[in-house]
């Protein structure tokens, strides 16, 4: 699902976690902020997660270790407070 480069704001919607067959999620350049939701770790078929140019803070959720199919996790720029 590609919804990057939109005028979204706020946190990553928790509803994304119900899309368990999702393989591609691009929410880059959406002006999203806050902590990444633990529920994204439920997307076990996810191969590409593009999060760059947002304003995320905090730690990468431990649940991301469930993303065994993940090939690309992209945080590039403007995520200065995300701890890996």
Jmol script that loads the backbone (N, CA, C; Angstrom):
load data "model"
ATOM      1  N   UNK A   1       0.851  -1.149   0.000  1.00  0.00           N
ATOM      2  CA  UNK A   1       0.000   0.000   0.000  1.00  0.00           C
ATOM      3  C   UNK A   1       0.906   1.223   0.000  1.00  0.00           C
ATOM      4  N   UNK A   2       0.670   2.096  -0.922  1.00  0.00           N
ATOM      5  CA  UNK A   2       1.483   3.306  -1.031  1.00  0.00           C
ATOM      6  C   UNK A   2       0.617   4.520  -0.754  1.00  0.00           C
ATOM      7  N   UNK A   3       0.862   5.139   0.385  1.00  0.00           N
ATOM      8  CA  UNK A   3       0.154   6.373   0.713  1.00  0.00           C
ATOM      9  C   UNK A   3       1.145   7.476   1.078  1.00  0.00           C
ATOM     10  N   UNK A   4       2.392   7.271   0.709  1.00  0.00           N
ATOM     11  CA  UNK A   4       3.424   8.262   0.965  1.00  0.00           C
ATOM     12  C   UNK A   4       3.153   9.558   0.222  1.00  0.00           C
ATOM     13  N   UNK A   5       3.824  10.602   0.650  1.00  0.00           N
ATOM     14  CA  UNK A   5       3.737  11.923   0.022  1.00  0.00           C
ATOM     15  C   UNK A   5       2.323  12.489   0.111  1.00  0.00           C
ATOM     16  N   UNK A   6       1.668  12.272   1.225  1.00  0.00           N
ATOM     17  CA  UNK A   6       0.338  12.812   1.465  1.00  0.00           C
ATOM     18  C   UNK A   6       0.388  13.793   2.617  1.00  0.00           C
ATOM     19  N   UNK A   7      -0.692  14.445   2.862  1.00  0.00           N
ATOM     20  CA  UNK A   7      -0.778  15.444   3.920  1.00  0.00           C
ATOM     21  C   UNK A   7      -1.319  14.836   5.211  1.00  0.00           C
ATOM     22  N   UNK A   8      -0.971  13.594   5.488  1.00  0.00           N
ATOM     23  CA  UNK A   8      -1.383  12.973   6.736  1.00  0.00           C
ATOM     24  C   UNK A   8      -0.619  13.622   7.880  1.00  0.00           C
ATOM     25  N   UNK A   9      -1.107  13.457   9.066  1.00  0.00           N
ATOM     26  CA  UNK A   9      -0.383  13.941  10.240  1.00  0.00           C
ATOM     27  C   UNK A   9      -0.798  13.100  11.434  1.00  0.00           C
ATOM     28  N   UNK A  10      -0.092  13.281  12.526  1.00  0.00           N
ATOM     29  CA  UNK A  10      -0.391  12.501  13.721  1.00  0.00           C
ATOM     30  C   UNK A  10       0.392  11.207  13.738  1.00  0.00           C
ATOM     31  N   UNK A  11      -0.143  10.213  14.405  1.00  0.00           N
ATOM     32  CA  UNK A  11       0.524   8.921  14.563  1.00  0.00           C
ATOM     33  C   UNK A  11       0.179   7.976  13.415  1.00  0.00           C
ATOM     34  N   UNK A  12       0.965   6.910  13.308  1.00  0.00           N
ATOM     35  CA  UNK A  12       0.661   5.852  12.343  1.00  0.00           C
ATOM     36  C   UNK A  12      -0.650   5.209  12.791  1.00  0.00           C
ATOM     37  N   UNK A  13      -1.646   5.130  11.922  1.00  0.00           N
ATOM     38  CA  UNK A  13      -2.926   4.533  12.318  1.00  0.00           C
ATOM     39  C   UNK A  13      -2.763   3.074  12.754  1.00  0.00           C
ATOM     40  N   UNK A  14      -3.288   2.734  13.914  1.00  0.00           N
ATOM     41  CA  UNK A  14      -3.214   1.370  14.429  1.00  0.00           C
ATOM     42  C   UNK A  14      -3.981   0.395  13.540  1.00  0.00           C
ATOM     43  N   UNK A  15      -4.916   0.901  12.765  1.00  0.00           N
ATOM     44  CA  UNK A  15      -5.715   0.054  11.880  1.00  0.00           C
ATOM     45  C   UNK A  15      -4.861  -0.654  10.831  1.00  0.00           C
ATOM     46  N   UNK A  16      -3.694  -0.113  10.527  1.00  0.00           N
ATOM     47  CA  UNK A  16      -2.800  -0.782   9.573  1.00  0.00           C
ATOM     48  C   UNK A  16      -2.462  -2.193  10.040  1.00  0.00           C
ATOM     49  N   UNK A  17      -2.478  -2.425  11.333  1.00  0.00           N
ATOM     50  CA  UNK A  17      -2.111  -3.728  11.894  1.00  0.00           C
ATOM     51  C   UNK A  17      -3.069  -4.835  11.471  1.00  0.00           C
ATOM     52  N   UNK A  18      -4.264  -4.477  11.054  1.00  0.00           N
ATOM     53  CA  UNK A  18      -5.232  -5.496  10.629  1.00  0.00           C
ATOM     54  C   UNK A  18      -4.988  -5.953   9.189  1.00  0.00           C
ATOM     55  N   UNK A  19      -4.081  -5.311   8.493  1.00  0.00           N
ATOM     56  CA  UNK A  19      -3.777  -5.656   7.095  1.00  0.00           C
ATOM     57  C   UNK A  19      -2.670  -6.709   7.066  1.00  0.00           C
ATOM     58  N   UNK A  20      -2.947  -7.872   7.616  1.00  0.00           N
ATOM     59  CA  UNK A  20      -1.914  -8.875   7.881  1.00  0.00           C
ATOM     60  C   UNK A  20      -1.290  -9.489   6.630  1.00  0.00           C
ATOM     61  N   UNK A  21      -1.908  -9.338   5.464  1.00  0.00           N
ATOM     62  CA  UNK A  21      -1.319  -9.858   4.224  1.00  0.00           C
ATOM     63  C   UNK A  21      -0.495  -8.812   3.485  1.00  0.00           C
ATOM     64  N   UNK A  22      -0.389  -7.633   4.062  1.00  0.00           N
ATOM     65  CA  UNK A  22       0.337  -6.529   3.437  1.00  0.00           C
ATOM     66  C   UNK A  22       1.815  -6.875   3.280  1.00  0.00           C
ATOM     67  N   UNK A  23       2.349  -6.620   2.087  1.00  0.00           N
ATOM     68  CA  UNK A  23       3.765  -6.880   1.821  1.00  0.00           C
ATOM     69  C   UNK A  23       4.564  -5.596   1.635  1.00  0.00           C
ATOM     70  N   UNK A  24       3.891  -4.500   1.312  1.00  0.00           N
ATOM     71  CA  UNK A  24       4.560  -3.232   1.008  1.00  0.00           C
ATOM     72  C   UNK A  24       3.777  -2.113   1.680  1.00  0.00           C
ATOM     73  N   UNK A  25       4.450  -1.319   2.490  1.00  0.00           N
ATOM     74  CA  UNK A  25       3.805  -0.176   3.128  1.00  0.00           C
ATOM     75  C   UNK A  25       4.726   1.031   3.019  1.00  0.00           C
ATOM     76  N   UNK A  26       4.261   2.027   2.274  1.00  0.00           N
ATOM     77  CA  UNK A  26       5.005   3.275   2.102  1.00  0.00           C
ATOM     78  C   UNK A  26       4.190   4.387   2.739  1.00  0.00           C
ATOM     79  N   UNK A  27       4.660   4.854   3.878  1.00  0.00           N
ATOM     80  CA  UNK A  27       4.040   6.007   4.529  1.00  0.00           C
ATOM     81  C   UNK A  27       5.096   7.099   4.715  1.00  0.00           C
ATOM     82  N   UNK A  28       5.961   7.221   3.722  1.00  0.00           N
ATOM     83  CA  UNK A  28       7.024   8.222   3.757  1.00  0.00           C
ATOM     84  C   UNK A  28       6.469   9.600   3.419  1.00  0.00           C
ATOM     85  N   UNK A  29       7.145  10.622   3.915  1.00  0.00           N
ATOM     86  CA  UNK A  29       6.801  12.024   3.651  1.00  0.00           C
ATOM     87  C   UNK A  29       5.335  12.330   3.938  1.00  0.00           C
ATOM     88  N   UNK A  30       4.858  11.872   5.075  1.00  0.00           N
ATOM     89  CA  UNK A  30       3.458  12.112   5.450  1.00  0.00           C
ATOM     90  C   UNK A  30       3.318  13.014   6.669  1.00  0.00           C
ATOM     91  N   UNK A  31       4.431  13.492   7.206  1.00  0.00           N
ATOM     92  CA  UNK A  31       4.408  14.334   8.398  1.00  0.00           C
ATOM     93  C   UNK A  31       3.825  13.601   9.610  1.00  0.00           C
ATOM     94  N   UNK A  32       4.047  12.288   9.670  1.00  0.00           N
ATOM     95  CA  UNK A  32       3.612  11.504  10.823  1.00  0.00           C
ATOM     96  C   UNK A  32       4.592  11.719  11.965  1.00  0.00           C
ATOM     97  N   UNK A  33       4.128  11.534  13.188  1.00  0.00           N
ATOM     98  CA  UNK A  33       4.977  11.806  14.348  1.00  0.00           C
ATOM     99  C   UNK A  33       4.651  10.844  15.485  1.00  0.00           C
ATOM    100  N   UNK A  34       5.380  11.008  16.573  1.00  0.00           N
ATOM    101  CA  UNK A  34       5.154  10.180  17.753  1.00  0.00           C
ATOM    102  C   UNK A  34       5.869   8.848  17.652  1.00  0.00           C
ATOM    103  N   UNK A  35       5.523   7.950  18.554  1.00  0.00           N
ATOM    104  CA  UNK A  35       6.116   6.619  18.563  1.00  0.00           C
ATOM    105  C   UNK A  35       5.492   5.750  17.485  1.00  0.00           C
ATOM    106  N   UNK A  36       6.291   4.861  16.941  1.00  0.00           N
ATOM    107  CA  UNK A  36       5.755   3.870  16.013  1.00  0.00           C
ATOM    108  C   UNK A  36       4.919   2.876  16.807  1.00  0.00           C
ATOM    109  N   UNK A  37       3.800   2.476  16.262  1.00  0.00           N
ATOM    110  CA  UNK A  37       2.896   1.583  16.969  1.00  0.00           C
ATOM    111  C   UNK A  37       3.411   0.144  17.005  1.00  0.00           C
ATOM    112  N   UNK A  38       3.306  -0.485  18.156  1.00  0.00           N
ATOM    113  CA  UNK A  38       3.713  -1.881  18.328  1.00  0.00           C
ATOM    114  C   UNK A  38       2.975  -2.793  17.354  1.00  0.00           C
ATOM    115  N   UNK A  39       1.749  -2.427  17.026  1.00  0.00           N
ATOM    116  CA  UNK A  39       0.902  -3.270  16.189  1.00  0.00           C
ATOM    117  C   UNK A  39       1.467  -3.497  14.792  1.00  0.00           C
ATOM    118  N   UNK A  40       2.365  -2.630  14.341  1.00  0.00           N
ATOM    119  CA  UNK A  40       2.987  -2.868  13.031  1.00  0.00           C
ATOM    120  C   UNK A  40       3.756  -4.181  13.015  1.00  0.00           C
ATOM    121  N   UNK A  41       4.140  -4.659  14.168  1.00  0.00           N
ATOM    122  CA  UNK A  41       4.821  -5.948  14.277  1.00  0.00           C
ATOM    123  C   UNK A  41       3.933  -7.126  13.913  1.00  0.00           C
ATOM    124  N   UNK A  42       2.619  -6.896  13.779  1.00  0.00           N
ATOM    125  CA  UNK A  42       1.685  -7.948  13.361  1.00  0.00           C
ATOM    126  C   UNK A  42       1.725  -8.193  11.857  1.00  0.00           C
ATOM    127  N   UNK A  43       2.381  -7.319  11.114  1.00  0.00           N
ATOM    128  CA  UNK A  43       2.416  -7.425   9.649  1.00  0.00           C
ATOM    129  C   UNK A  43       3.544  -8.362   9.230  1.00  0.00           C
ATOM    130  N   UNK A  44       3.405  -9.617   9.556  1.00  0.00           N
ATOM    131  CA  UNK A  44       4.495 -10.585   9.407  1.00  0.00           C
ATOM    132  C   UNK A  44       4.847 -10.909   7.962  1.00  0.00           C
ATOM    133  N   UNK A  45       4.009 -10.517   7.004  1.00  0.00           N
ATOM    134  CA  UNK A  45       4.327 -10.739   5.588  1.00  0.00           C
ATOM    135  C   UNK A  45       4.963  -9.509   4.948  1.00  0.00           C
ATOM    136  N   UNK A  46       5.111  -8.455   5.735  1.00  0.00           N
ATOM    137  CA  UNK A  46       5.651  -7.196   5.236  1.00  0.00           C
ATOM    138  C   UNK A  46       7.101  -7.363   4.788  1.00  0.00           C
ATOM    139  N   UNK A  47       7.379  -6.931   3.553  1.00  0.00           N
ATOM    140  CA  UNK A  47       8.733  -6.996   3.002  1.00  0.00           C
ATOM    141  C   UNK A  47       9.381  -5.623   2.909  1.00  0.00           C
ATOM    142  N   UNK A  48       8.578  -4.594   2.699  1.00  0.00           N
ATOM    143  CA  UNK A  48       9.087  -3.229   2.537  1.00  0.00           C
ATOM    144  C   UNK A  48       8.297  -2.296   3.444  1.00  0.00           C
ATOM    145  N   UNK A  49       9.008  -1.572   4.298  1.00  0.00           N
ATOM    146  CA  UNK A  49       8.397  -0.594   5.183  1.00  0.00           C
ATOM    147  C   UNK A  49       9.173   0.709   5.029  1.00  0.00           C
ATOM    148  N   UNK A  50       8.555   1.665   4.364  1.00  0.00           N
ATOM    149  CA  UNK A  50       9.193   2.949   4.066  1.00  0.00           C
ATOM    150  C   UNK A  50       8.582   4.020   4.964  1.00  0.00           C
ATOM    151  N   UNK A  51       9.406   4.571   5.824  1.00  0.00           N
ATOM    152  CA  UNK A  51       8.960   5.517   6.847  1.00  0.00           C
ATOM    153  C   UNK A  51       9.696   6.849   6.782  1.00  0.00           C
ATOM    154  N   UNK A  52      10.515   7.052   5.767  1.00  0.00           N
ATOM    155  CA  UNK A  52      11.410   8.214   5.755  1.00  0.00           C
ATOM    156  C   UNK A  52      10.678   9.544   5.663  1.00  0.00           C
ATOM    157  N   UNK A  53      11.377  10.581   6.104  1.00  0.00           N
ATOM    158  CA  UNK A  53      10.921  11.967   6.123  1.00  0.00           C
ATOM    159  C   UNK A  53       9.596  12.107   6.873  1.00  0.00           C
ATOM    160  N   UNK A  54       9.591  11.641   8.096  1.00  0.00           N
ATOM    161  CA  UNK A  54       8.522  11.843   9.061  1.00  0.00           C
ATOM    162  C   UNK A  54       9.171  12.354  10.339  1.00  0.00           C
ATOM    163  N   UNK A  55       8.414  12.485  11.381  1.00  0.00           N
ATOM    164  CA  UNK A  55       8.922  13.041  12.642  1.00  0.00           C
ATOM    165  C   UNK A  55       8.756  12.049  13.797  1.00  0.00           C
ATOM    166  N   UNK A  56       9.124  10.802  13.579  1.00  0.00           N
ATOM    167  CA  UNK A  56       8.963   9.785  14.613  1.00  0.00           C
ATOM    168  C   UNK A  56       9.937  10.003  15.761  1.00  0.00           C
ATOM    169  N   UNK A  57       9.514   9.581  16.945  1.00  0.00           N
ATOM    170  CA  UNK A  57      10.358   9.659  18.134  1.00  0.00           C
ATOM    171  C   UNK A  57      10.319   8.310  18.849  1.00  0.00           C
ATOM    172  N   UNK A  58      11.212   8.139  19.785  1.00  0.00           N
ATOM    173  CA  UNK A  58      11.199   6.934  20.601  1.00  0.00           C
ATOM    174  C   UNK A  58      11.991   5.791  19.998  1.00  0.00           C
ATOM    175  N   UNK A  59      11.717   4.609  20.494  1.00  0.00           N
ATOM    176  CA  UNK A  59      12.424   3.393  20.100  1.00  0.00           C
ATOM    177  C   UNK A  59      11.692   2.688  18.964  1.00  0.00           C
ATOM    178  N   UNK A  60      12.443   1.906  18.205  1.00  0.00           N
ATOM    179  CA  UNK A  60      11.797   1.002  17.259  1.00  0.00           C
ATOM    180  C   UNK A  60      11.123  -0.070  18.108  1.00  0.00           C
ATOM    181  N   UNK A  61       9.842  -0.327  17.890  1.00  0.00           N
ATOM    182  CA  UNK A  61       9.139  -1.296  18.731  1.00  0.00           C
ATOM    183  C   UNK A  61       9.775  -2.684  18.687  1.00  0.00           C
ATOM    184  N   UNK A  62       9.820  -3.335  19.834  1.00  0.00           N
ATOM    185  CA  UNK A  62      10.344  -4.694  19.930  1.00  0.00           C
ATOM    186  C   UNK A  62       9.565  -5.626  19.006  1.00  0.00           C
ATOM    187  N   UNK A  63       8.298  -5.342  18.793  1.00  0.00           N
ATOM    188  CA  UNK A  63       7.463  -6.189  17.932  1.00  0.00           C
ATOM    189  C   UNK A  63       7.980  -6.248  16.496  1.00  0.00           C
ATOM    190  N   UNK A  64       8.848  -5.310  16.106  1.00  0.00           N
ATOM    191  CA  UNK A  64       9.407  -5.343  14.751  1.00  0.00           C
ATOM    192  C   UNK A  64      10.276  -6.581  14.539  1.00  0.00           C
ATOM    193  N   UNK A  65      10.671  -7.248  15.611  1.00  0.00           N
ATOM    194  CA  UNK A  65      11.426  -8.497  15.459  1.00  0.00           C
ATOM    195  C   UNK A  65      10.552  -9.603  14.874  1.00  0.00           C
ATOM    196  N   UNK A  66       9.232  -9.405  14.861  1.00  0.00           N
ATOM    197  CA  UNK A  66       8.306 -10.358  14.235  1.00  0.00           C
ATOM    198  C   UNK A  66       8.287 -10.231  12.717  1.00  0.00           C
ATOM    199  N   UNK A  67       8.881  -9.183  12.189  1.00  0.00           N
ATOM    200  CA  UNK A  67       8.838  -8.909  10.749  1.00  0.00           C
ATOM    201  C   UNK A  67       9.921  -9.707  10.031  1.00  0.00           C
ATOM    202  N   UNK A  68       9.787 -11.002  10.048  1.00  0.00           N
ATOM    203  CA  UNK A  68      10.807 -11.914   9.505  1.00  0.00           C
ATOM    204  C   UNK A  68      10.969 -11.798   7.993  1.00  0.00           C
ATOM    205  N   UNK A  69       9.921 -11.383   7.278  1.00  0.00           N
ATOM    206  CA  UNK A  69       9.990 -11.260   5.822  1.00  0.00           C
ATOM    207  C   UNK A  69      10.567  -9.911   5.388  1.00  0.00           C
ATOM    208  N   UNK A  70      10.791  -9.007   6.342  1.00  0.00           N
ATOM    209  CA  UNK A  70      11.217  -7.646   6.025  1.00  0.00           C
ATOM    210  C   UNK A  70      12.570  -7.622   5.318  1.00  0.00           C
ATOM    211  N   UNK A  71      12.593  -6.972   4.155  1.00  0.00           N
ATOM    212  CA  UNK A  71      13.821  -6.807   3.375  1.00  0.00           C
ATOM    213  C   UNK A  71      14.342  -5.375   3.475  1.00  0.00           C
ATOM    214  N   UNK A  72      13.410  -4.403   3.528  1.00  0.00           N
ATOM    215  CA  UNK A  72      13.790  -2.991   3.550  1.00  0.00           C
ATOM    216  C   UNK A  72      13.012  -2.271   4.647  1.00  0.00           C
ATOM    217  N   UNK A  73      13.748  -1.609   5.529  1.00  0.00           N
ATOM    218  CA  UNK A  73      13.187  -0.715   6.536  1.00  0.00           C
ATOM    219  C   UNK A  73      13.912   0.604   6.355  1.00  0.00           C
ATOM    220  N   UNK A  74      13.210   1.614   5.870  1.00  0.00           N
ATOM    221  CA  UNK A  74      13.847   2.873   5.493  1.00  0.00           C
ATOM    222  C   UNK A  74      13.346   4.014   6.366  1.00  0.00           C
ATOM    223  N   UNK A  75      14.265   4.573   7.164  1.00  0.00           N
ATOM    224  CA  UNK A  75      13.978   5.713   8.030  1.00  0.00           C
ATOM    225  C   UNK A  75      14.629   7.005   7.557  1.00  0.00           C
ATOM    226  N   UNK A  76      15.366   6.985   6.468  1.00  0.00           N
ATOM    227  CA  UNK A  76      16.191   8.132   6.055  1.00  0.00           C
ATOM    228  C   UNK A  76      15.665   9.478   6.529  1.00  0.00           C
ATOM    229  N   UNK A  77      16.517  10.335   6.844  1.00  0.00           N
ATOM    230  CA  UNK A  77      16.374  11.711   7.299  1.00  0.00           C
ATOM    231  C   UNK A  77      15.080  12.083   8.027  1.00  0.00           C
ATOM    232  N   UNK A  78      15.234  13.087   8.825  1.00  0.00           N
ATOM    233  CA  UNK A  78      14.183  13.677   9.642  1.00  0.00           C
ATOM    234  C   UNK A  78      13.578  12.717  10.657  1.00  0.00           C
ATOM    235  N   UNK A  79      14.328  11.760  11.085  1.00  0.00           N
ATOM    236  CA  UNK A  79      13.921  10.904  12.194  1.00  0.00           C
ATOM    237  C   UNK A  79      15.035  10.923  13.235  1.00  0.00           C
ATOM    238  N   UNK A  80      15.435  12.101  13.672  1.00  0.00           N
ATOM    239  CA  UNK A  80      16.625  12.198  14.507  1.00  0.00           C
ATOM    240  C   UNK A  80      16.502  11.560  15.881  1.00  0.00           C
ATOM    241  N   UNK A  81      15.298  11.284  16.341  1.00  0.00           N
ATOM    242  CA  UNK A  81      15.168  10.758  17.693  1.00  0.00           C
ATOM    243  C   UNK A  81      14.693   9.313  17.735  1.00  0.00           C
ATOM    244  N   UNK A  82      14.716   8.626  16.613  1.00  0.00           N
ATOM    245  CA  UNK A  82      14.386   7.199  16.620  1.00  0.00           C
ATOM    246  C   UNK A  82      15.640   6.441  17.010  1.00  0.00           C
ATOM    247  N   UNK A  83      15.542   5.657  18.049  1.00  0.00           N
ATOM    248  CA  UNK A  83      16.677   4.875  18.532  1.00  0.00           C
ATOM    249  C   UNK A  83      16.607   3.466  17.988  1.00  0.00           C
ATOM    250  N   UNK A  84      17.729   2.991  17.467  1.00  0.00           N
ATOM    251  CA  UNK A  84      17.770   1.646  16.904  1.00  0.00           C
ATOM    252  C   UNK A  84      18.317   0.677  17.906  1.00  0.00           C
TER     253      UNK A  84
END
end "model"
wireframe off; spacefill off
backbone 0.3
color backbone group
